């Protein structure tokens, strides 16, 4: 099983996620994509990818802001992306507001696990991807590692690697390369402390995350170590995947 908490309706889940991320992004600063450890990978894929889409970037876009289409549930995030020159549309990964086969490069970081109907999310990503398009995505792994943090941030799934590979294949995506990913602290005590502050001292917690923790996390990122296919995930809590859309 990948979902370990009671199901909400899609509209209820959307509102929970929108409330959390609007609050997160309303007082946050946009971080340029070049500052993330994903940039070398993204840059290597840009030349043949004239049509680009990023789903749910918040204020942490990984694709170039100019000439990329962004779709997000957070009006606060989209407003700041537009002010920076981006093209943003309110929408959900389960109902992307674009036509079929319209994009050559798609990013969807930390989003598939946030919806109950992840099959629908993958079907939508597949629908808007052109034949041969690249999809860069990341998801948390191992249902046995489910914690209160997952529930708090609106996760609905953690994935077993074999199940994840099968889900992607059903929607026409093959894993080309992968890497260990994620900025969440390994210390469960530190995570619990952060959650306590988010519940009891929300404004202070948001300010600290946006102005202190995130800049430090970006500054001390380790380079992505990409390997062919799916890496050994036994000790990996979150994985980044570069997938390729097969022929329609």
N, C-alpha and C positions, 0 to 999 in steps of 0.2 A: 504494500500500500504506500501511496505517496502523500496522501492528505490525512493528517492526524488530528484535526480539530473539526467540530461540528460545522456542517455546511451552512452558509448563509445564502440568501438569494443573490443573484448577480448584481442587482441594484444596491443591496445592502453592502456588499463587499466593495463595490465601486465607491460608495460614499465613505466607507472607512478608510480606504486607501487615499481618496481625494483629500479628506480632512487631514490625515497625517502628513501628506506631502505638500499640501498648500501651506501648512504651518511650517514645515521644514524649509521650503524655498522662499517664503515671503521675506525672510530676513537674511537670506544667504546671498553670497556673491557668486557670479558665474565664474567657473574655472575653465580656462581655455583647453581645448582637446590636446594641444601639444604638450601639456604638462603631465599627462597620464602615461603610464608605462605601456598603454595600448597603442600609443601614437606610431611607433615604428611599424607595427603590423598594419595599422590603418593606412599609413602613408604608402606602404608597398602595394596596396590594393586600389589606390585612387585613380591612377592613370587610365585604366580601361573602364572605370566606373563613373560614367557621366551622370547617371541618375541614382541619387542616394537618398536613403530613408533611415531615420533613427527613431525608434519607438521608446517612449518614456525616458528621455534623457535627463529630466529635471534640469538642474543647472550644472550637470557634469557631462556635457556632450563629449562623445568620443570622435565623431565625424566633424569635418570642417563646418563651421557655422554657416558661412555663406554657401549658397548653392546646394544646401541639404534641406530636405523636407523633414520637419519634426512633428510628431504627434504625441500628445501627452494629456493626462487627465487633470493636470494642474494648471489653472489659469495664471497663477503667480509665476510659474516657471516659463510658460510660453510668452508672457509679457516681457520678461527680461531677455529671452532669446530673440524676440522680434526687435527689441531695442538695440540689439547687437548686430542686426542685419539678417537674422534667420527667418525662415518661413515656417510658422507654427500653426497647427490645427488641433483643437480639442477633440479627443477621441480615445478609443480603447483598442488594445491589441486584438480583442475578439471581434472587432468590427472596424477594420481599417478603412478610412474614407478615401480610398484610391482604387483605380482600375486594375485589371489583371496584368501581370507580367510587366509592371511599370518601372522596376528598379533593378540596378545591377549590383548594388552594395547595400546591405541592410544591417543595422546594429540594433540589438535588443538586449541590453545589459540588465540583469537583475529584475526581470519583469515577468517572464513566463510562469515563474513559481507563485506569482501574486494572484492568479485567476483560478477559479475552480475548474473551468473548462479549458485545460491546457491544450487539449486536442484541437479545440476551435482556434486557440491562439496560433498554434503551429500551422493549422490549415490556412489561416489568414496570411501568415508570413510566406507560406508557400505560394499562395494565390498571387500576391503582389510581386513575387520574385521572378525575374526573367530567367529563361533557361541559361544555366551556367553562372547565375548570380552567386555572390558570396554572402553568407550570413555569419555575423559574429555575434555570439550570444554567451551568456554565463548563467549558471544555475547552481543552487546548493545541492549537495549530495548526501546520501545515506539517511534514510528515514529514522534510523535508530539514534541519530544525533539531534533529533528534534528537541527544541528547548523553548522556554518562554519567550526568548528573543524572537524566534520565528513567528510566533503568534502575535507578538507585540507590533512587529513591523508589517504585518499583513500577509505573511507567507501562507500559502495553502499546500505547498508540496516541498519535499526533498526527494531526490531521485536516486534510485539504484542505477549504476552505470549501464548495465545491460538493458534495462528498461528504457533509459534515456536514448540509447542508440537506436532501439527499435522504434520508439516514438518518432524520432527524426526521420528514420528511413521510410516510415509509413507516409510521410508528407514530402518525400522526394529529396531529403537532405542527407548527404553523406559527410561524415566527419573527416576533414582533410588534415587538420592539425589541432592541438590542444595544449593547455598549460594550466598549472595550479593558479588560482586567482583569489582575490578578495582581500579586504582590509580589516575585517572584523578581528578584534583582539583574540588571541588564543586563550587568555585567562578568563575562565567562566566568572570569577569574582569581579573582574573589571567590567564584564558585560552586565552582570547583575547590578553593579553600582550605577552604570549608565542608565539602565532601565528604571532604577529607583528615582534618579534625578528627572528622567523624562516624565514619570508619573507624578512626582511630588513637587518638583521645581522645574516645570516645563520650560519657562522662558530662559532661565539660566542654562538649562541643559542644551537648548537649541543654540543659544549664543555660543556656548563653549564648543559644541560640535562644529558649528559653521566657521567660527573665528580662530579656533585653536586646534581641535583634533583633526579636522579635515585637511587644513594646510600642512600640518605635521605629517599626516598620512601620505599626502601627495609628495612631499619633500623626500620622504624616506622609502618610497616604493622600491621594491626590487625589480629588476628587469624581468620581463616575461621570458620564460624558458619554454619555447614551443617545441613540440615533438610531433612526428607523423602519427596520424590516427589518434586514438584515445590513450592518454597516458595511464600509468598505474595510479588508480584513484584510492587505494587502500588508506592512505594517510592524508587525503585531500578533502577538505570540507566544501570547497567551491571550485568549479572548473570553468575555464574559458574555452569555447569551441569555435573554430573556424570551419564552417560547413560550406558545401557547394551544392547548389540546386541542380538536380539532373534534368534531362530533357523532358519537356512536357509531354 
